[in-house]
Amino acid sequence: MAPVAKRLEGKVAIITGGAGAIGATTAKLFLQHGAKVIIADVQDELGISLCKSLITKECATNNNNNIDYVHCDVTSEQDVKNAVDLAVSKYGHLDIMYNNAGTAGDNIKRPMENSTVQDFKRIFDVNVLGAFLGAKHAARVMVKAQRGGVILFTTSITSVIGGQAKPAYSASKHALVGLMKDLCVELGQHGIRANCIAPGGIATPMLNGWLKMEREGTEEILQSVGVLKGGVVKEEDVAEAAVYLSSDEGRFISGVNLVVDGGYSSTNASFAMIANVLKNNQTTNCIDA
């Protein structure tokens, strides 16, 4: 069989939140497709360990070291600038800026009346300010280099439907879509594309922690409420979307919030759920009678 084409051959990418579940999976897939990757994160121990494991695999196949780790708090402009400057100093350019870092705050479903100003600000600092800084410094070098580029953001299905998370988190993901659309227009004049990826529920440590379940239990719940049966959304699905949007195959895709949820956000299942509960209750009452 012919070898699989490397769709990101020669491209340089930064992935913020690159040590986390989605970020790490995307970093691995980017490497497989020939990209040079810089993992930017605040989880130094996890990030360095991931980087070392990927270096070992990379060097075993082609004697190259195309993966780096850099400490990067996305709320710090200096940290973000340093990450971008590292890419340019080592590889000469930057082609892909994937603003993936994000947080749901201290409680993913905290009700509005119990929300705190500190939690709201923290969510917006990481999710929105961090993405803005990533886009700003990526644009700084991409525009100057005159070779185009791709700026990606991780949003969420909360950017298209309500009731899935607390208001601050949902608002931050809506804000990213607005940022992306403006960048699509402004940076499109320089051949730079901007897009978002909106994943459905994924059994990441954050969601598992909120549900107080192991991954298997979380995935069982996600499958039960899913529209597209036969599986659940995984980190690999988001990574595949990122590869497509970053590759030349997606060269005319810009300004899109690509939803990766198997159709979950296309329907409101609330009535059906309540109807089934009522139907089951009525059946139980009849049996008891």
C-alpha positions as CSV (number, residue, x, y, z in Angstrom):
1,M,0.0,0.0,0.0
2,A,1.1,3.5,-0.7
3,P,2.1,5.6,2.3
4,V,-0.6,7.9,3.7
5,A,0.0,11.5,2.5
6,K,1.3,13.8,5.1
7,R,-1.2,16.7,4.9
8,L,0.8,19.1,7.1
9,E,4.2,18.4,5.7
10,G,6.6,21.3,6.4
11,K,4.1,23.3,8.4
12,V,4.8,24.7,11.9
13,A,2.1,24.6,14.5
14,I,1.6,25.9,18.1
15,I,-1.1,24.2,20.2
16,T,-2.0,25.9,23.4
17,G,-3.3,23.6,26.1
18,G,-1.3,21.1,24.2
19,A,-0.7,18.8,27.2
20,G,-4.4,18.3,27.8
21,A,-6.7,15.6,26.3
22,I,-7.6,17.3,23.0
23,G,-4.3,19.2,22.7
24,A,-2.1,16.1,23.1
25,T,-4.1,14.0,20.7
26,T,-3.9,16.8,18.1
27,A,-0.2,17.2,18.6
28,K,0.3,13.5,17.9
29,L,-1.8,13.6,14.8
30,F,-0.1,16.8,13.5
31,L,3.3,15.1,13.9
32,Q,2.0,12.1,12.0
33,H,1.1,14.4,9.2
34,G,4.5,16.0,9.0
35,A,4.1,19.1,11.0
36,K,6.6,20.6,13.4
37,V,4.7,21.1,16.7
38,I,5.2,23.3,19.8
39,I,3.1,22.3,22.8
40,A,2.3,25.3,24.9
41,D,0.8,24.7,28.3
42,V,1.1,25.4,32.1
43,Q,1.1,21.7,33.0
44,D,4.9,21.5,32.8
45,E,5.4,18.0,34.1
46,L,2.6,16.5,31.8
47,G,3.8,18.6,28.8
48,I,7.4,17.7,29.2
49,S,6.6,14.0,29.6
50,L,4.3,14.1,26.5
51,C,7.0,15.9,24.5
52,K,9.7,13.3,25.5
53,S,7.5,10.4,24.5
54,L,6.7,12.0,21.1
55,I,10.4,12.8,20.6
56,T,11.3,9.1,21.2
57,K,8.7,8.0,18.6
58,E,9.7,10.7,16.1
59,C,13.4,10.0,16.3
60,A,12.8,6.3,16.0
61,T,11.3,6.8,12.6
62,N,13.2,9.7,11.0
63,N,15.9,10.9,13.4
64,N,14.2,14.3,13.6
65,N,13.0,16.3,16.6
66,N,10.0,18.1,15.4
67,I,8.3,18.5,18.8
68,D,9.0,21.1,21.6
69,Y,7.4,22.1,24.8
70,V,7.2,25.6,26.2
71,H,5.6,26.9,29.4
72,C,2.8,29.2,28.4
73,D,0.1,30.8,30.5
74,V,-2.2,32.1,27.8
75,T,-3.4,34.9,30.0
76,S,0.2,36.3,30.0
77,E,1.0,38.2,26.8
78,Q,4.7,37.7,27.4
79,D,4.3,33.9,27.6
80,V,2.3,33.8,24.4
81,K,4.8,36.0,22.6
82,N,7.6,33.8,23.8
83,A,5.9,30.7,22.3
84,V,5.4,32.3,19.0
85,D,8.9,33.7,18.9
86,L,10.2,30.2,19.7
87,A,8.5,28.8,16.6
88,V,9.9,31.5,14.4
89,S,13.4,31.3,15.9
90,K,13.6,27.5,15.5
91,Y,11.7,27.0,12.3
92,G,11.7,30.4,10.6
93,H,7.9,30.8,10.4
94,L,4.5,29.9,11.9
95,D,1.7,28.3,9.8
96,I,-0.8,27.1,12.4
97,M,-1.9,28.7,15.7
98,Y,-4.3,26.4,17.4
99,N,-5.8,28.3,20.4
100,N,-7.1,25.2,22.3
101,A,-6.4,26.2,25.9
102,G,-9.6,26.6,27.9
103,T,-11.2,26.2,31.3
104,A,-14.8,25.7,32.6
105,G,-13.9,27.3,35.9
106,D,-14.5,25.8,39.3
107,N,-17.9,24.2,38.6
108,I,-19.1,23.4,35.1
109,K,-22.8,23.6,36.0
110,R,-22.8,26.2,38.8
111,P,-26.2,28.1,38.7
112,M,-26.2,31.8,37.8
113,E,-27.3,32.9,41.3
114,N,-24.2,31.2,42.8
115,S,-21.7,32.4,40.2
116,T,-18.8,34.5,41.4
117,V,-17.2,37.4,39.6
118,Q,-13.8,35.8,40.1
119,D,-14.8,32.6,38.4
120,F,-16.4,34.6,35.5
121,K,-13.2,36.6,35.0
122,R,-11.0,33.5,35.2
123,I,-13.1,31.8,32.5
124,F,-12.9,34.8,30.2
125,D,-9.2,35.4,30.9
126,V,-8.3,31.9,29.8
127,N,-10.9,31.2,27.1
128,V,-11.2,34.6,25.4
129,L,-8.2,36.8,26.4
130,G,-5.9,33.8,25.9
131,A,-7.3,33.1,22.4
132,F,-7.0,36.8,21.6
133,L,-3.4,36.9,22.6
134,G,-2.6,33.8,20.6
135,A,-4.3,35.2,17.5
136,K,-2.6,38.6,17.9
137,H,0.9,37.2,18.1
138,A,0.3,34.6,15.4
139,A,-1.0,37.4,13.1
140,R,2.0,39.5,13.9
141,V,4.4,37.0,12.4
142,M,2.0,35.5,9.7
143,V,1.3,38.9,8.2
144,K,4.9,39.8,8.2
145,A,6.0,36.5,6.6
146,Q,3.5,36.9,3.7
147,R,2.8,33.2,3.5
148,G,-0.7,33.0,4.8
149,G,-1.6,30.8,7.8
150,V,-4.3,29.2,9.9
151,I,-5.7,30.4,13.2
152,L,-7.9,27.9,15.0
153,F,-10.0,28.1,18.2
154,T,-11.6,25.3,20.2
155,T,-15.2,26.4,21.0
156,S,-17.9,24.0,22.1
157,I,-21.5,23.0,21.3
158,T,-22.3,25.6,24.0
159,S,-21.5,28.2,21.3
160,V,-24.6,27.0,19.3
161,I,-27.1,25.7,21.9
162,G,-27.9,26.7,25.5
163,G,-28.3,24.7,28.7
164,Q,-25.1,22.6,28.4
165,A,-22.9,24.5,30.8
166,K,-22.9,27.5,33.1
167,P,-23.5,31.0,31.5
168,A,-19.9,32.2,31.8
169,Y,-18.5,29.2,29.9
170,S,-21.2,29.4,27.2
171,A,-20.6,33.2,26.8
172,S,-16.9,32.7,26.5
173,K,-17.4,30.2,23.7
174,H,-19.8,32.5,21.9
175,A,-17.2,35.3,22.2
176,L,-14.6,33.1,20.4
177,V,-16.9,32.7,17.5
178,G,-17.3,36.4,17.2
179,L,-13.5,36.9,17.4
180,M,-13.0,34.2,14.8
181,K,-15.4,35.8,12.3
182,D,-13.8,39.2,12.6
183,L,-10.4,37.7,12.1
184,C,-11.7,35.8,9.1
185,V,-12.4,39.1,7.4
186,E,-9.5,41.2,8.6
187,L,-6.7,38.6,8.2
188,G,-8.3,37.1,5.1
189,Q,-6.7,40.1,3.3
190,H,-3.4,38.5,4.1
191,G,-4.3,35.0,3.1
192,I,-4.8,33.9,6.7
193,R,-7.8,31.7,7.5
194,A,-9.6,31.6,10.8
195,N,-12.0,28.8,12.0
196,C,-13.4,27.3,15.1
197,I,-14.0,23.7,16.1
198,A,-17.0,23.1,18.4
199,P,-16.8,19.6,20.0
200,G,-19.8,17.9,21.5
201,G,-19.4,16.2,24.9
202,I,-16.1,14.3,25.2
203,A,-15.1,12.1,28.1
204,T,-12.2,14.3,29.0
205,P,-10.9,14.6,32.6
206,M,-12.8,17.8,33.0
207,L,-16.2,16.2,32.2
208,N,-15.4,13.0,34.0
209,G,-14.6,15.0,37.1
210,W,-17.9,16.9,37.0
211,L,-19.9,13.7,36.5
212,K,-17.7,11.9,39.1
213,M,-17.2,9.0,36.7
214,E,-14.5,7.1,35.0
215,R,-14.3,7.6,31.2
216,E,-16.4,4.5,30.4
217,G,-19.3,5.7,32.5
218,T,-19.2,9.2,30.9
219,E,-19.1,7.7,27.4
220,E,-22.2,5.5,28.3
221,I,-24.1,8.6,29.2
222,L,-22.9,10.5,26.1
223,Q,-23.9,7.6,23.8
224,S,-27.4,7.3,25.4
225,V,-28.2,11.0,24.6
226,G,-26.4,11.1,21.3
227,V,-28.2,11.5,18.0
228,L,-25.7,9.6,15.8
229,K,-25.6,6.1,17.3
230,G,-22.7,3.7,17.1
231,G,-20.1,5.7,19.1
232,V,-19.3,9.0,20.8
233,V,-17.2,12.0,20.0
234,K,-13.6,11.5,20.9
235,E,-10.5,13.6,21.0
236,E,-9.3,12.0,17.8
237,D,-12.4,13.5,16.0
238,V,-11.4,17.0,17.0
239,A,-7.8,16.4,16.0
240,E,-8.9,15.1,12.6
241,A,-11.0,18.3,12.1
242,A,-8.0,20.4,13.1
243,V,-5.8,18.6,10.5
244,Y,-8.4,19.2,7.8
245,L,-8.9,22.9,8.6
246,S,-5.1,23.4,8.8
247,S,-4.3,21.6,5.6
248,D,-4.3,22.7,2.0
249,E,-7.4,20.6,1.5
250,G,-9.3,23.1,3.6
251,R,-7.7,26.1,1.8
252,F,-10.9,27.9,1.1
253,I,-12.6,27.1,4.5
254,S,-12.6,30.2,6.7
255,G,-15.1,31.8,9.0
256,V,-16.6,28.5,10.1
257,N,-17.5,27.2,13.5
258,L,-17.3,23.5,12.7
259,V,-19.5,21.5,15.0
260,V,-18.2,18.0,15.7
261,D,-21.1,16.4,17.7
262,G,-22.8,13.8,15.6
263,G,-25.8,16.0,15.2
264,Y,-26.5,16.4,18.9
265,S,-27.0,20.2,18.6
266,S,-29.3,19.9,15.7
267,T,-32.3,18.8,17.8
268,N,-34.0,19.6,21.1
269,A,-34.7,16.3,22.8
270,S,-36.3,17.7,25.9
271,F,-39.9,16.9,24.9
272,A,-39.1,13.4,23.9
273,M,-37.2,12.8,27.2
274,I,-40.1,14.1,29.3
275,A,-42.7,12.2,27.2
276,N,-40.7,9.0,27.8
277,V,-40.6,9.6,31.5
278,L,-44.4,10.2,31.6
279,K,-45.1,7.2,29.5
280,N,-42.9,5.0,31.7
281,N,-44.6,6.4,34.8
282,Q,-48.1,5.7,33.4
283,T,-47.1,2.2,32.5
284,T,-45.8,1.6,36.0
285,N,-49.0,3.0,37.5
286,C,-51.1,0.7,35.4
287,I,-49.1,-2.3,36.5
288,D,-49.3,-1.3,40.1
289,A,-53.1,-0.9,39.8
